[in-house]
Amino acid sequence: MRTFSSPTFETTILVRDTCLCLHTQRAARALARRFDDALKPVGITSGQFSLLMSLNRPQPPNLGSVAALLAMDRTTLTANLKPLERRRLVETKADPKDARARLLRLTPAGRAVLAEATPIWRHLHAEIEKELSDPDRLRSELSMLSRSDQRGSVAG
């Protein structure tokens, strides 16, 4: 059995200053707070905006495809759908082609909330992009990192 010694304080400082995961989490929380504050008058959070927008398609998507798009497991997605269903912004129905699958659809009320929220999102998004030196590069690198999650990880 291996024994491990406590990390040094220098290691703590190294992680604090260089850890990509920590910095990404902090940035994600800060961005989410900004969008949450901006979307508050519409009555949705940034996560709910993303979820509603993911349903804004010509044909209702199934639960699995939305979970994959949002990089969320199906259980978490189902939990996040519940308040939107209670507010009648989203409907869930069985897929007529496969009764085991569920299709997700924006209701007219959901479309109205999304229509009200989109200009708020556009405005704040443009403001944030102005703060960045190269938003397209950041988007590209974040996209690459999110795809790397599909390759698995190595624990040592």
CORNORCOR-V246664 format. One record per residue. RES is the residue in one letter. SS is DSSP state (H for helix, E for strand, L for the rest). NEAR is the number of other ideal C-beta (glycine too) atoms within 10 Angstrom. Layout:
((RES SS NEAR) (RES SS NEAR))
//
This chain:
((M L 2) (R L 3) (T L 4) (F L 5) (S L 5) (S L 7) (P L 10) (T L 9) (F H 8) (E H 8) (T H 10) (T H 11) (I H 10) (L H 12) (V H 12) (R H 10) (D H 9) (T H 9) (C L 12) (L H 8) (C H 9) (L H 12) (H H 12) (T H 12) (Q H 11) (R H 11) (A H 12) (A H 12) (R H 10) (A H 10) (L H 14) (A H 14) (R H 11) (R H 15) (F H 22) (D H 15) (D H 12) (A H 18) (L H 21) (K H 11) (P H 10) (V H 18) (G L 12) (I L 25) (T L 17) (S H 20) (G H 15) (Q H 24) (F H 21) (S H 17) (L H 23) (L H 20) (M H 16) (S H 18) (L L 23) (N L 13) (R L 13) (P L 4) (Q L 7) (P L 17) (P E 18) (N E 16) (L H 17) (G H 12) (S H 14) (V H 22) (A H 19) (A H 15) (L H 15) (L L 16) (A L 11) (M L 18) (D L 11) (R H 13) (T H 9) (T H 12) (L H 19) (T H 15) (A H 11) (N H 19) (L H 21) (K H 11) (P H 13) (L H 23) (E H 15) (R H 9) (R L 15) (R L 11) (L L 24) (V E 23) (E E 16) (T E 15) (K E 11) (A E 11) (D E 13) (P L 8) (K L 8) (D E 10) (A E 8) (R E 6) (A E 14) (R E 19) (L E 20) (L E 22) (R E 15) (L E 21) (T L 16) (P H 9) (A H 13) (G H 23) (R H 15) (A H 13) (V H 22) (L H 20) (A H 11) (E H 14) (A H 22) (T H 15) (P H 9) (I H 17) (W H 18) (R H 10) (H H 11) (L H 17) (H H 15) (A H 10) (E H 11) (I H 13) (E H 13) (K H 8) (E H 7) (L L 11) (S L 6) (D L 10) (P H 14) (D H 9) (R H 10) (L H 13) (R H 12) (S H 11) (E H 11) (L H 13) (S H 10) (M H 9) (L H 12) (S H 10) (R H 10) (S H 10) (D H 9) (Q H 8) (R H 7) (G L 6) (S L 6) (V L 5) (A L 3) (G L 2))
//
